[in-house]
Amino acid sequence: MEPAHRVEIHDLRHAFASWSIQNGGDLYELATLLGHANRLSTSKQIRDVRRY
């Protein structure tokens, strides 16, 4: 049986970012940890998480 979705490194990065923000993580610290030069990249990645 094949998995419904193959997990890629991008999925793990997104999960880490989402969990970090959901648990009170700081956006600027998260951007640094992810290696984003532009903080806007990080805020776009997590915008869907903040709705829930």
C-alpha positions, -999 to 999 in steps of 0.1 A, spaced: 0 0 0 14 34 -9 12 63 14 -14 90 6 13 117 8 50 114 5 67 135 33 93 159 20 118 181 39 96 211 30 67 195 49 88 190 80 100 226 79 64 238 75 53 216 104 81 229 126 72 265 118 35 259 124 41 241 157 65 268 168 40 296 162 11 277 177 31 273 209 40 309 213 72 311 193 86 344 181 83 351 143 117 368 141 134 340 160 117 314 138 128 333 106 164 331 118 161 294 126 147 287 92 174 307 75 150 332 59 167 365 49 133 381 45 109 380 74 80 382 49 88 347 37 82 334 72 50 353 78 36 340 45 45 304 55 26 307 88 -4 329 78 -27 299 75 -18 286 110 -29 318 128 -65 314 115 -71 283 136 
